[in-house]
Amino acid sequence: MAAWRRLLLAVLAAWFAAAGAAWAAPPADDAEHQVLVMLRLPPDHFRAGSGYAGGYGDGASRAARQRTADRLAREHGLSRVTDWPMPLIGVDCFVLQAPEGRSTAQVAAELARDGAVAWSEPMQSYRAQGAAPNDPLFALQPAAQAWRLAELRGAATGRGVRVAVIDSAVDPAHPDLAGQVAARADFVIGHPASAEAHGTAVAGVIAALADNRLGVAGVAPGARLMALRACWQRSAADTTCDTLSLAKALSFAIERDAQVINLSLGGPPNVLLGRLIDVALERDAVVVAAVDPTLAGGGFPASHRGVTAVTGAPGGAAGTFAAPGRDIPTTQPGGGFGLVSGSSYAAAHVSGLYALLRERKSRAPLLAGAGGAVDACATLRACGGSLPLASRAAPPTR
């Protein structure tokens, strides 16, 4: 038996070494030198169900906005990189490149003074809130006991609920995710990829298949995932997103009526992303975000009003929920399984729980005990023997 274990560990070590080589960081991009400029769209531009590929609005108005963006670039010593329509909030987002040595915050402030500009802001970066996988042999799911997953699934599975996973690339071919991904889209420019670790792990926590004699079971195995790639993997422990890629993914999710939107990431506050999140909330979607303990207020979007902020350990700030987030076994690219930790995966647990609630047409708030620890059974009113609902107090809504 000892010899067999040594051989298996050696094989696993080789697998992780190969994976690490595959996760070599891509070339650095120029996001840190870019500024987002919002130009207003005509008010009658957007029509539900319309597409934007190849054009948007009438040709004359689009050309006029492009000329305006080119004028701004010329007057401020910048270059135009790309643009993207954001009809949900009535703007066209142009990306302008600043030369090295210039402060993007100062450039954005200068651009915002132009009467043609709705607002302008520097391109910002966001980080996934998870650690690298380590022990793929560990097969005990903390939520199986703490949340009594088997009993929850007896009450609901999230059947048919649309959950947007805005993250790095999900592996739709993983046997524990087979058939779970209903829609896929890639909004990352300049960082091509197939499946990536963080997004695949988050997807597994939410919706890995149950009762298939394989691997793990998601909190909501009946949910339908939108795998929206807005982040890219620089290394095994570094998954990054930027403002524009996240905004594109949010727009896609909202326009396609995602009922739950999972954002297992954190970074600085952002006007564009905040307005899109407000639209999602107004349309009755639930937005769940991972807390970044290194940033004020848990970072953005966790700090945004109306967003469900989740950490992996009880005792966080007021208004923050705690869910299983340490030593979580879940899906990994290529059909394997690994152990992960971080608030990214705590947020994924809560997104799965919201999918169960939405299946039951419930708009009930999360219920939590000491330190903000989510009581899944009481929230869903599903498990016998849980504490009376009256003894559960939810942290205040942001």
N, C-alpha and C positions, 0 to 999 in steps of 0.2 A: 504493500500500500504506500509506504514512504517513497519508494522508487517511482511509483506512478504519479504521486503528487509532485515530486521534483520535476518529472518530465513535463507534466501539465503546466507547472509554473514557468518552466523554461520556454514553452511554446507561447504562453501568454505574454511573457516579457518580450519575446521577439515580435509578437503582434503589435504591442504598444510601441516598440521602437520603430517599427515600420510606419505605424500611424503617425508618430511624431515627425518622421521625415516627410510624410505626406502633408503635414500641417505647417510646413515652412511658410514664413510670413511672405505675402506678396509684396511687390514693390510699393514703396510709399506713394500715396496719392497727394493731391494738392488741396484737399478739403480745408486744411488749416489756413489756406490763403484765399478762400472763396467767401463770397457774400451773396445772400439771397435777397432779391429785390421783388416786391410784390406790386404788380400793376393790375388795376381793377378790370374785371371782365364786364361786358355789357350785361345788364340785369336779366335779360331774357335769354341768356346763352344756354343755360343748362336745361336738358330735358331728361327725365328719368329713363334709364335703359339705353341712352344713346352711347355711342362709342367715341373714342377720342383719337384712335390710331390714324395718323396721317393728316390730322387737322382738327381744328375746333373753332367754333364761331364762324363768322363769314371771313372770307379771305382778306378783305380790305381791313377789317378791324384787327385781325391777327398781324397783318403786315405793319399796321400802325404801331402796335405794341412792340414789335420787333425793332422798328425804327427808333422808338423811344428808348428801348434798352440799349441799342447801339449808340444813340446819342449820349446816354448816361455813361456808358463805358468810355466813349471818346473823351468826354469832358473831364472825367475823373481818372484817366490813365489806366483803365481796366480793359479786360477782354471778355466777350460773351462766350460762355461755355455751352450752356444748354438752357432749355426752358421746359416747363411742365404746367399744364392747366390744373387749377384747384377749384373747379366750379362749385364744390360744396360750400366754399367760403367766399366765392366771388372774386378770385384773383388768379392771375397768371404769374407763376413763380419763375423768375429768371436767375440763373447762376452766373455771377460775374467773378472773374479771376483778378486778384490784386497781385502786384509784383511783390517779391520778397522784400522784407524790411518795412512794409507798411502795415499798420495796425488795422485789422479787419473791423474792429469795433469802431474806430474812427472813420473808416471808409463808409461803414453802414450809416453812421450818424450824418455824414455829409450827404449821402444819397437820400436819406429820409427827408431832408429839407426841400427836395425838389417837389413841386406841386403835382407832378404826374405819378408820384410814388405813394402807394397806400402805406407801406412800411418796409423797412429793410433791417436785416439782422445778419450777423456772422453765421456761416455754416458751423454747426456744433457736432461734437462726437458723443456717443453714448456707449456704455459698456454693459455687456451681459453680466448678471449678478450670480455667477456660478463658478465652482471650482472644477478642475479637470477630473475626469473619471479615474478611479484607481483599482478597485477590486471587483472584477466582473463575476467572481464566483459567489459573491454574497447575494442571497436570494430572499432575504426577509424584508418585506416592505413595512416601514414604520406605520404608515397609515392603515395597513390591514388591521392592526390592533387598535391604534389610537382613534381611528375614524370608523372602525368596524365596517370595512368596505363590503364584505359579503352581504351584510344586512342592508347597507345602503342600496346595493344593486338589486335587492329584492323589492325595493320601493321605486327605483328609477335607474336608468342607465344613461340618461342624456340622449335618448333616441331621437335622431333627426335634428338635434340642436346644432346650429352653425357656430363653431368656435374658430376664430381667427388667431393663428399662431404667428405673430409678427416677430421674426427671429432670423437665425441663419437657416440654411437649407435643410429641410426635413427629408429623411430617406423614406420615400413611399414604398420602396421594395422590401423594407424590413418585414420579416414574416409576422411580427407582432403588431405591425401597422398596416398590413395588407388590406386594401379596400377602405381604410379609414380616412384617406385624404380625398376630399371631394373637389378641391380646387387648388391649383398651384400657380404662383407667379413669382418672377424674379425682378426686383427693382434695384438691384445693385449694379452699378456701372464700373467696369474696370477690374473686377475681382471675380472672374468666372469660377464656378465650383459645381460639384455634384452634391452629394450629401455631406452635411457637417454635423459636428458632435452636439453643440448646444441646442440647436433647433430640434434635432432628432430626439434628444433626451427630454426636452420639454414636452414634445408631442406624445412621447410614451407615458409620461406621468398623467397627462390629461386623458388619453384615449387609447392606450394599448389594448389589444383584444383580450377579452376575458374567456375563461373556460375553453381554451384551445390547447391545453397541455404544453404551453410554451412560455417561458420567460416570466413576465410580470403582467399585471392587470391594471389598466388605467382607472382613474376615478370615474370617468364617464365613457365607458367603452362603446356606447351607442352613439356618441357625438360624431358629427361630420366636420372634419378639420379643413380649414383654409390654410394651406402652408404658404405663407407670404414671406419671401426672402427679402429682408431689409438690412441684414447684417452679414458680415463676412468674417471668417475665422482666420485670424492672423497666426495663432498657435493653439496648442491644446488648451491653454488657459486664458486666451485673449480673443474675445468675440466683440466686434465693433460695428456700430451703425452710424449713419450721419443724418442730419435733419431732413434732407431731400428724400433719401430712400425710405425713411420712416413715414414721411408725409404721403408719399405715393402709396405705400402699403396701407396706411390708415384710410386713405380715400377709397382704395379698392374694397377694403373690408366694409366700410360704411355703405358704399353704393350697392353692395351685394348683400346687405341686410345681415351682417354678422350679429349674432345675439350676445356673444361673449367675445371680448378682444383681450388677448393675453400679451402683455408687454413685460417680459422678464429682463428688464434693462433699466439703466438709470444714467442721468447726466444733468446738465444745467437746464433751467427753465427756458421755454421757447414759445414765442407767440404763435407761430404757424402751427406747431403741433398742438398747442393748447386749444386753439380755435377748432381744429379738427376733432379733438377729443370732446369738446363741448357739443359739436354736432352729433357725434356718436351717442353721447349721453341723452341729448334731446330726442334722439330716435329710439330711445329705450334700450340701447345696448349697455351691457355691463363692461366696464374697462377695469382690468386688474393689472397692477404693476408691482414689480419687485422693489423693495426698499434697498437703497445703497447707504449703509451705515456711515460711510465716510463723508457724505454730503449733507448739507443743512436740510432739515426737514425730511430726510430720507431720499433726497434727490427727486428729479423730475423723470417720469410723470407721476411717481407715487405721491408727490406733494400737491398735485393738481386737484382742485376742488371737484368732488364727485367720483374720483378714482378710488378704487379699493386698494389700499396699500398693504402689502404683505411682507413679513419677515420670517426667517426660519427659526427664530428663538423667541419665546415669550418674554414679556417685559419691555417691549419697545415703546416708542412715543405714543401719546394719546392719539386715538384714531387709527392706530396700526393694528392689523390682525397678525396672528402667528399661526403657522401651519407647518407640517413636517418638512424639514429642509436640510436634514443631515443624514448622510449615509443612505441615500435613496437609490435603490436599484432600478434601472430603467434602460430603455433602448439606446443602442449606439449604431452608427453607420456600419453597413456591411453585414447586418444580421446579428450582431453581438449584443452583449449587455454589459453595463458598467455601473459603478457606484459613483454617485454625484452628491455634492453638497452646495448649499447656497440659497439665497432668497429667490433666485430664479425658479427653483423647483417648488418652493413653498407657494409662490404665486400660481404655478401651474396646478397645484392641488386645489387651490381656491377656484380657479377657472373651471376645473372639472366639477367642483361642487355646484357652482352657479349653473352649469349645464344641466345637472340633475334637477335643480330648482326650476329652470326654464321648461324642461320637459313636463313638469307638473303644473305649468302655467302659474308658478308662484313668483311674486315679487317681494317675498319676505326678506328681511335683512339677515345678514349673518349673525349668529348668536355665538358669544364667546364667554369663556370663564376667566380665571385669574390670568393676568398678564396678556390678555387679548387672544389667548389660545382658542381657535375656532372649535366649537362643538358641532361637528358635522351631523350627528344624529339628531340633536335638538333642532338644528337649523332646518333639516329636512323632515323632522318629526317622524322619523322612520324606525328607530331602534328601541326595542324594549329595554327598560332598565336604566335609561339615561336620566339625568337629573331633571326635575320638573322645569318646564320652560320659564316659570316665574323666577327661578334662581339664576337664570342666565342673563348676563347683561352685555349688550353689544357696545363696543367703543363708539364714541360719537362719530357721526358721518362728517367727512371733511367738507 
